[in-house]
Amino acid sequence: MVSVIGWDIGGANTKAAFIRTENANITELRTAMRYFPVWRHPENLGSVLNELKEEVCASEDVDCVGVTMTAELSDAYRTKREGVHHVLAQVAQAFPTIQVLVLNVDAQLRSLAEALKDPLRVAAANWAATGWLVSQLFHNCIVVDAGSTTTSIIPVVEGTVSVAGKTDLEKLVNGELVYTGSLRTNVAAIVNAVPTRVGLARVSSELFAQSGDVHLVLGNISAEDYTVETADGKGKTRSEALARLARIICADTEMLSEEEIVQIARHIYRRQVEQVTEGLRQVYGRVQSLTQQRMSVVVTGLGRNFLARKAAKQAGFDEIIDLGELFRSDVAKVSTAVGVALMVASELEGRTVRWTR
């Protein structure tokens, strides 16, 4: 019997997945997620890890923890090297007696000491965990993981993760990373202008509203899904989101009707779906000649249906598979942490731990 925790330590959200396996089968799975903006109090990361551990497995023994991260990009750190070193130091402090394995961009698990020696190889490797997880289920597909901040597009060809980029920079160039997400994206990063009754209005570049407001107003998410802080620090009611959206064109809810603001939200939503579609088409254009098999799209993340699925349909894909329907909704929301946990459990068991579908 093996018990592990997989961690996905992001700049804004930290995710955990506890998995117990026996004879390469999952016997127990629990997940948790915490909004923790690491740039504010990076020294508190270790405490957050301990709190989440209590939530997913309380006092149960854990054989190993697996780690992947994107928090190193946070402006709390001068360089990614500094960020990786700090995150791993917090992990080591939180789990001083437990073995730690760190995922790198080659989808390999490395010891803590090895990761510290080559920090850039373990920076922003979370896509490798999601890709590995899905590659155990589908041999030819493109994974679209629409999270709160970004969307990762990960091709799997003949059962192998076949990305063109390993670093964030390379992925931004290749379409495999689209910096748009379900909650935290500044509206000004999605559109330059929006239609109004008096004409096309340019958008203020201030952080007046974010994608979470768009999706709350349109009913794509609930207030409970809106797990990050709002742009103005106020609440997560529909009326408060409408007010934030009105402000992006320097207006307010007295100047604009509710229906006018909803139309603005719909325009922003269409453009955000187009952003993901553009990346998906770029990735598919590169990999479609690598296999003669038909490629499906596997969607995961908080925005898997209202962003990833919409983009896949717009790109012309017929077969779209929801990871949340295959397993559980919470698994889809923290699929990277689950992927890391499965990789670690497989390492300890000496054979691949598979889902029982």
Secondary structure, DSSP 8 states (H G I E B T S, - for coil): -EEEEEEEE-SSEEEEEEEEEETTEEEEEEEEEEE--TTT-GGGHHHHHHHHHHHHHTT---SEEEEEE-GGGSTTSSSHHHHHHHHHHHHHHH-TTSEEEEE-TTS-EEEHHHHHHSGGGTBT-HHHHHHHHHHTT-SSEEEEEE-SS-EEEEEEETTEE--S-SSHHHHHHHTSEE---SSS-BGGGT-SEEEETTEEEE---SS--BHHHHHHHTTSS-TTT--S--TTS---SHHHHHHHHHHTTT--TTTS-HHHHHHHHHHHHHHHHHHHHHHHHHHHHHHGGG-SS--EEEEESTTIIIIIIHHHHHTT-S-EEEHHHHS-HHHHHTHHHHHHHHHHHHHHHTS--B---
